C-alpha cells in the first residue's frame, strides 16, 4: 500500500520559503529586463516615426552620454531639458549658432542674421524658439511658389510677413473654419420628460 505522509509544520514552512524564493527570483528577473524591454519599445517607435526622438535616444545614437551630447550644443540637463525631452523642444532651446551646428548647415549665424535682415533684432545667442517667429516666412518656407500658394489660400498679400505672424494667421483661419463646421445650438425650447401621473 502506498501511504501518503501527513505534511508536518516544518514541511509547510519549507514550501512557503520555496514559494517566497521563487517569487523573489521572478521579481528580480522582471526588474532586470523591464528597462531594456521598455527602451527597445521606445526606440522602435522612434525609428518607425510613431514617436519623437528624445535626448536620451539621440545621445545613444551619437554614442555619447547625455551630458556630453547636450554640452556640444550648449545645453545642460535641467528642468526644461531632461533625458525624455523631445528633439523639437531641445532644438527650441538651442541658440541660433548651436541650432545651425546641429543641422550641419554651411551658413554661419552671422550669415543667417544678415540674410534674414534680423541683425538688429537678434544675435547668434538668440534661442531658436525666439528667432524662428521673427524670420521672414518666405525664408522659412524656402520656396516662392509654396509661399504664393499660402498667400492665396489664407488671403494675405504681405510679402514681409514673419513666420510667427503667418502661424498666427493660419491658426486663426483654422479656428474660424472649425467654428463654422460646428453645428450651432438649437433655439428650440427644451422639453423636459416628466413622468405622467
Secondary structure, 3 states (H helix, E strand, C coil): CCCCCCCCHHHHHHHHHHHHHHHHHHHHHHHHHHHHHHHHHHHHHHHCCCCCCEHHHHHHHCCCCHHHHHHCCCCCCCCCCCCCCEHHHHHHCCEHHHHHHHHCCCCCHHHHHHHCCCCCCCCCCCEHHHHHHHCEHHHHHCCHHHHHHHHHHHCCCCCCCEHHHHHHHHHHHHHHHHHHHCCCCCCCCCCCCCCCC
